[in-house]
Amino acid sequence: MNSIVCVKQVPDPEAPPASFRIDSATNRMVPAAGVKPVLSPFDEYAIEAALRLKDAQGGKISILSLGKNLALDVVKKSLSMGADELYLLQDDAFEGGDSYSTAYALSLAIKKLGKFDLIFCGRQAADWDAGQVGSGIAELLGIPSITVASKVEAADGKARVERVLPDGREVVEVDLPALVTVSNELGEPRYPTLKGIMAAGKKPVTVWKASDLGADPAQLGRAGAKTNLLKLYAPVRETHCEIVEGETPEEAGAKMALRLRQAKLL
Amino acid sequence: MANSGIIIFGELGAGRLSSITLELLGAGRKLADALGQELAAIFLGHPVDPVVREAIAFGADKVYTIDNPALQEYLTEPSVAALEAACRQLSPEVLLLGQTAVGRDMAPRLAFRLGTGLAMDCVHLEVQADSRLLVATRPVYGGNALAEMTCPSARPQMATVRAKSQEALPRDDSRTGEVIPLSVSLPSSRSRLVERVRQEAAGVKLEDAEIIIAGGRGIGSAEGFQTLEELARLLSGAVGTTRAAVDANWRPSSDQIGLTGKIVAPTLYVAIAISGASQHLAGCSGSKNIVAINKDPDANIFKAAQYGVVGDYRKVLPAFLNKVKELLETS
């Protein structure tokens, strides 16, 4: 069972909202000083899904990541968790892209990697929250996609994927090769062990540029984007919070009930 | 031929047009009027329920249907192929879907198939005055920022729309329009539905509740939710939660409110021991009134709340519950 997992480095979504800044001149988010980037959390669930398959039946896991200024210790977490090899897509030509041009570059890298049974992606990245790249890669490769998975099993050229629905679950069987996007209902990703971290140091890391992929420059980065970002800005929040106080927490609780009754909310 | 017309992808629930479909019709009507073009709704199924005609009363000029055995249960490939065929026949200028389980699965594949751009989970849509382009606004960075996006040249311009972000139009049965079946041929699917399990919510459904009592990581245990359950029952409300509490297995994922859970907009949202992470606020910021109970006076939830108590919920909530009981008994 050979898997490919696509991961993205993002600004830490757990950083305090008060530290969030946008540079309106460039329409870009400014990472908070001193806050390290992380692997997009849903991508760690995607790595975990691949590792569980590998635990059960062996095989190889290749990690792909596209981005600028990738911090090696961040993306290498995938190797420390147990993946086998890391490919970094780093080139100015990939810059300024949208979901379309990003999925295009990743799909070329996957073709170059060759044979695989399953591709895993997180259900959406914690920065742009679009949830398009996974399905887009599958479409560009012409393989089926199953989104928002909470469990993945594979055997005999097929995968059985449990999906999360708003009011329940469903199980879908899909022919391989296929792409699966993974949600947090899969269960917590494993932490890298010390042994895993040591082993990761010896695992291969390969950097590919646009020219290594034989990419059409017109479909890459800004040039290949289908959408245009007009403006990125922080929403104005005008809420004023009325704090209801009391001598004791119990008194404050009772007074809150009275206040809500007065406001005709109860 | 130039592209023209707005098409919304309609979904049914319990034999009726789903609320997101009514909201899409409301949003689509505004765009159609701004562009001076037609608004159509499209429904897939087998058979397609005749109730889809009601889309006309809620703003559509036309209703298209695709009835095919492969569309009886939702699967990605036949549904994407059906909408692709419809777009190639009808050449719409704009295609809108709901940010629903089906919409978020289908829209990206369809956009890539059609070679066009897509803005997901939009909360605002308008036509730019000079360019006549659709400007789609979507929350990004877990709701810390808003992005305004356009799709300058590829067509249709596509967006999925967040539940409860758009106003439905009042029903107007005097509106007239045609229901037009489309005939398409669909490829066989490489995926098959093995089973689908729906959890029936006991009591009031979260999405329909006027009062929601929500608890987060700070509740500390599954048992801690018992007081919240009691309060919800007393107020005919529903209990909601955050991703952290779902990940800790204190609550089922169907109770999750937030970016990747349910989007709710009740009259009263009581957030108990919830810090107010942006991705949670994305699911409840449409609430008319938010009440926060949290022991941390600096918790982000107080920035979104209208009323707050700073204190340990273990002490605040039982007293709040008792007072509510007393008020309800004496009224």
Interface residues (C-beta under 8 A of the other chain):
Chain A: P11 P13 E14 P16 P17 A18 F20 I22 M29 D98 S99 Y100 A103 R123 Q124 A126 D127 W128 D129 A130 G131 Q132 G134 S135 G136 A138 E139 L140 I143 P144 S145 I146 T147 V148 R160 V164 L165 P166 D167 G168 R169 E170 V171 V172 E173 V174 D175 A178 S183 N184 E185 E188 A225 K226 T227 N228 L229 L230 K231 L232 Y233 A234 P235 R237 T239 H240 C241 E242 I243 V244 E245 T248 P249 E250 E251 A252 G253 A254 M256 A257 L258 R259 L260 R261 A263 L265 L266
Chain B: L75 T76 E77 T100 A101 R104 D105 P108 R109 A111 F112 R113 G115 T116 G117 L118 A119 M120 D121 V135 P139 V140 Y141 G142 G143 N144 A145 L146 A147 E148 M149 T150 C151 P152 A154 S189 R190 S191 R192 L193 V194 E195 R196 V197 R198 Q199 E200 A201 L235 R243 V246 D247 S253 S254 L259 T260 K262 T267 L268 G276 A277 S278 Q279 N289 I290 V291 A292 I293 N300 F302 K303 A304 A305 Q306 Y307 G308 V309 V310 G311 D312 K315 V316 L317 P318 A319 F320 N322 K323 V324 L327 L328
